[in-house]
Amino acid sequence: MAEREWRPPWLVEQFFRLAPWGFPRQILMILTEGDKTFPEILEGFERFMHHFGHFGREEVVAGFTEDTFTAAVEEAIEKLEREGAVIQRGEVYSLTPEGRRRAEKARRQYQEFGRLVEGLLHPQTVSLVGLGVHIVLAVLKLIAGTISGSIGLISDGMDTAMDGLSSVLVFVGLRLNKEQIVNVVLVLLMLGVGIGAGYEAVHRVFVPEEVEADLLTFAAAILSGLVCLLLSLYQRYVATRSGQQPLIAQAVDSRNHAIVAAGVITGLVATLLRFPLLDTLVGLAVAALILKSGVELAMEMVRALRGEEMDFSRYELGFVEEYRRFQERQLAEWLLHIIAEEGPLARPALLARCREVLDAQDVPILRELGWGKGAGLEKQVVGALETLVEQGLVTAGDVLQVTEKGRAELSLEVWGVEEVEFYAQAMEPRTRYVHAPLARRIVQSLPSLPENPLIVDVGTGPGFLCIELAKLLPGAAFIGVDPSPHAVETARQCATRAGLERFEARWGRAEQLPVNSDIVDLIVSRESLHEWADAQAGCAEICRVLKPGGYLALEDLNRACARWKRTLFVLLTGLGTDLEITRERLRAYEMAFTPEEVEELLEHSGFEIIKSETGLNLFVLAAKKENSL
């Protein structure tokens, strides 16, 4: 089986791929805690990684295996020894006076950086930054407008100057704890801007105005758009982090200014192309967007005035949301392993274990950066436990135990919730192109079947193949088997929606099918053979449950297919999907079998090959020999 890989969001992964550059400094900070052996230094790195969602279960981390990571740490220690910063006495490493000097310098730098970041993420700082940005942009626009003689640019500069006033209002409101009043003013201003922009766009439909287009105007619009976009991202991040409604209003307003800048650029292009109607249409679209944003914020404001909590997650940056969900998923998975290994486990004991492992004060770099000052750890752990209980992986109550479904989830071979949901959502619209043709191919290839056959789908996933086969074999009964509890539940739901009544989803593996011997007429399997832990045992188990003369129709990836063909196929069919999914599909081909290997597996298990076809995938139809045991 392939090694498990730690897969955080792409930006986080790239950061950790640069990690060796910081290994020496990390080692110096670890040794400030006292003399350490090499395993203890590695443990210091592990404690650091816990706070980024790695708990030691994945064998590959940002391109490092355990061996290459250990070698990189050893190389960093040797570098420090050559520089006279670290000395080894027996099995213990210590800081020299030079090492202590460098460690102290690094400690001060981390503290300064932590204070800088903390200051930048303060809501009042955001309002001051917004004020400064609007003043600078207003001055630049007014100067550019005066030089170029552009009335539009001068008007835009005056509008930007007025936005500086909103930043002052936010700053004062935050200082005086009058956020609600400021939020009302900002929303009303946004609605006014939207109405004004709409009026101007409609007015231009009836009274066209000539727009001046020159290089200076283009440059001012592009600069304004980029700066406002970056400011919007900054304001959104701090707003969702601090829970400040006025900053949300400012973030939306800054985003609208970026959109207005894009509209101005479009209008200038339309002028050059002598297509003024485009400028008017873009103006209407921008006005509609500003009004939509204003109305949404007004509704949020009304709910807040009624005492309802604002849903800040709606405004969370995509990357931040992705990373948060990744950390929540990793934490939940780690808790599940802890409960399985040490359970039954009382909740207080589990919380104590989490504080011990996840205390940022025990990680020198994070402590100096100021991490872990809040009381968010317990909230995160309780939230992860609630998720595990809701999913049926852990029992509810004060004493925690892993359920049977949870033990299945712990298996490295099965799909988790996200994988099943992604596959079901991605493949359901494509069943007519994927599962329906395979179902027809199977039925047309079969020499014969009883009138009401029992069909088992091994690796059923969401059950799409059973659903398509039922359309061709209305008298058949189906059993879908999958090692993932989430896939089993999804298959039940999909079968119910499709109106498939004679369908049962069961949890199980190919190597140990939850089906009695000699009762099945047909077994089907699509693209699961390469994922079986023991393909030979799986084939033997299929032979056991089939009636003598029963059939197996199997489709899987074909490792013998030319590499360029399968690579081109995966790239073309993976357009628009995550890059890591494309990589996983390419790796799956390397784990698959050749047609000759599949035929050999089946013949050794008591099958007679009826048909074998190859291409990007291989298709084999085989019958259980009458004398097979």
BELBEL-V859654 format. One record per residue. PSI is psi as a letter, one per 30 degrees, with the letter a starting at -180 (999 if undefined). OMEGA is omega in whole degrees, 0 to 359 (999 if undefined). Layout:
BEGIN
psi & omega
PSI & OMEGA
PSI & OMEGA
END
This chain:
BEGIN
psi & omega
k & 181
l & 179
k & 178
k & 183
k & 176
k & 188
i & 174
l & 173
l & 190
e & 182
e & 179
e & 180
e & 180
e & 177
e & 182
f & 174
f & 176
g & 187
e & 182
f & 178
e & 181
g & 182
e & 180
e & 181
e & 178
e & 180
e & 178
e & 180
e & 178
e & 182
f & 173
f & 178
f & 182
l & 179
k & 184
k & 168
l & 181
e & 177
e & 180
e & 175
e & 177
e & 178
e & 177
e & 175
e & 181
e & 180
e & 176
e & 184
f & 177
e & 185
f & 177
g & 173
g & 175
j & 184
g & 171
g & 182
f & 180
k & 183
f & 181
k & 183
j & 179
h & 178
f & 181
k & 165
l & 179
e & 182
e & 182
e & 177
e & 178
e & 179
e & 180
e & 178
e & 177
e & 179
e & 179
e & 178
e & 178
e & 178
e & 179
e & 177
e & 179
e & 181
f & 178
g & 181
f & 182
k & 177
k & 180
k & 174
j & 186
b & 179
g & 187
k & 177
k & 181
l & 175
k & 171
l & 174
e & 177
e & 179
e & 179
e & 178
e & 180
e & 179
e & 178
e & 177
e & 179
e & 180
e & 179
e & 180
e & 177
e & 179
e & 179
e & 179
e & 179
e & 179
e & 178
e & 180
e & 179
e & 178
e & 180
f & 182
g & 176
k & 183
e & 181
e & 177
e & 180
e & 180
e & 178
e & 177
e & 178
e & 178
e & 180
e & 180
e & 182
e & 178
e & 181
e & 180
e & 180
e & 180
e & 180
e & 181
e & 180
e & 178
e & 180
e & 180
e & 179
e & 181
e & 184
f & 182
g & 182
j & 178
e & 181
e & 182
e & 177
e & 179
e & 179
e & 177
e & 178
e & 177
e & 179
e & 177
e & 178
e & 177
f & 175
e & 178
e & 179
e & 177
e & 177
e & 179
e & 180
e & 181
e & 181
e & 180
e & 179
e & 179
e & 184
g & 182
h & 178
h & 186
e & 183
e & 180
e & 180
e & 181
e & 178
e & 181
e & 182
e & 180
e & 179
e & 177
e & 180
e & 178
e & 178
e & 178
e & 180
e & 179
e & 179
e & 179
e & 178
e & 178
e & 181
e & 181
e & 179
e & 179
e & 182
f & 176
e & 184
f & 180
i & 182
k & 178
k & 179
k & 181
k & 178
k & 181
j & 175
l & 185
e & 181
e & 179
e & 176
e & 183
e & 180
e & 181
e & 180
e & 179
e & 180
e & 181
e & 181
e & 181
e & 180
e & 178
e & 179
e & 178
e & 179
e & 179
e & 178
e & 181
e & 179
e & 182
e & 181
e & 180
e & 180
f & 179
e & 184
f & 180
h & 181
j & 181
e & 181
e & 179
e & 175
e & 179
e & 179
e & 180
e & 179
e & 179
e & 179
e & 177
e & 178
e & 178
e & 177
e & 179
e & 177
e & 178
e & 177
e & 177
e & 178
e & 179
e & 178
e & 179
e & 178
e & 177
e & 179
e & 178
e & 179
e & 180
f & 182
h & 178
i & 187
f & 181
e & 180
e & 179
e & 180
e & 180
e & 178
e & 178
e & 177
e & 180
e & 179
e & 179
e & 179
e & 180
e & 179
e & 179
e & 178
e & 179
e & 180
e & 179
e & 179
e & 179
e & 178
e & 178
e & 176
e & 180
e & 180
e & 179
e & 179
e & 179
f & 176
f & 179
g & 179
k & 179
k & 179
k & 178
j & 182
f & 181
f & 178
f & 185
g & 181
k & 179
k & 184
e & 180
e & 181
e & 179
e & 180
e & 181
e & 178
e & 180
e & 177
e & 180
e & 178
e & 180
e & 180
e & 179
e & 179
e & 180
e & 178
e & 178
e & 179
e & 178
e & 180
e & 181
e & 179
e & 184
e & 187
f & 185
l & 356
k & 187
k & 178
k & 180
e & 180
e & 179
e & 179
e & 179
e & 178
e & 179
e & 180
e & 178
e & 180
e & 185
e & 190
g & 178
j & 182
f & 180
f & 178
f & 179
j & 189
e & 183
e & 182
e & 178
e & 181
f & 177
f & 179
g & 179
l & 171
g & 180
f & 181
a & 181
h & 185
f & 185
e & 182
e & 178
e & 179
e & 181
e & 179
e & 178
e & 179
e & 178
e & 178
e & 177
e & 180
e & 179
e & 179
e & 180
f & 179
g & 181
f & 181
k & 180
k & 176
l & 179
a & 182
f & 178
k & 188
k & 175
l & 177
k & 178
l & 176
e & 177
e & 178
e & 178
e & 176
e & 180
f & 182
f & 180
k & 181
f & 186
f & 189
l & 177
k & 174
a & 184
e & 186
e & 181
e & 181
e & 181
e & 180
e & 182
e & 181
e & 181
e & 182
e & 188
f & 184
e & 178
f & 185
g & 184
e & 181
f & 179
f & 186
d & 187
e & 180
e & 177
e & 179
e & 178
e & 178
e & 181
e & 180
e & 183
e & 180
f & 182
f & 185
k & 175
e & 181
l & 175
k & 173
l & 184
e & 180
i & 187
l & 171
k & 185
k & 178
k & 178
j & 181
k & 186
h & 190
f & 183
b & 179
g & 176
g & 185
e & 181
e & 177
e & 180
e & 180
e & 178
e & 181
f & 178
f & 181
f & 182
i & 187
f & 180
f & 186
l & 171
k & 188
k & 170
j & 177
k & 183
k & 178
k & 180
f & 180
k & 177
e & 180
e & 177
e & 179
e & 180
e & 179
e & 179
e & 178
e & 182
e & 181
e & 179
e & 179
e & 179
e & 181
f & 181
g & 180
j & 186
e & 184
i & 180
k & 177
k & 178
k & 181
k & 176
k & 179
l & 182
l & 178
e & 183
f & 179
i & 185
k & 179
h & 184
k & 179
l & 183
k & 170
h & 181
f & 188
k & 179
e & 183
k & 172
k & 178
l & 177
k & 179
j & 174
h & 174
f & 184
e & 183
f & 179
f & 180
k & 179
e & 180
j & 185
e & 181
e & 178
e & 179
e & 179
e & 178
e & 179
e & 176
e & 178
e & 181
e & 187
f & 179
k & 170
l & 171
k & 184
f & 178
l & 189
l & 171
k & 175
j & 189
k & 173
k & 179
l & 176
k & 183
j & 181
f & 182
f & 179
k & 181
k & 184
e & 183
e & 180
e & 182
e & 178
e & 179
e & 180
e & 181
e & 180
e & 181
e & 181
f & 181
g & 179
k & 179
f & 179
l & 181
k & 182
e & 182
e & 177
e & 177
e & 178
e & 181
e & 179
e & 177
e & 178
e & 181
e & 178
e & 180
f & 180
f & 186
l & 182
l & 170
l & 178
e & 181
e & 179
e & 179
e & 179
e & 179
e & 177
e & 183
e & 180
e & 178
f & 181
g & 177
g & 180
l & 171
k & 183
k & 178
e & 182
k & 177
j & 182
k & 184
l & 178
b & 172
e & 173
l & 174
k & 179
k & 181
k & 172
k & 183
l & 179
k & 176
k & 180
k & 183
e & 183
g & 180
k & 180
999 & 999
END
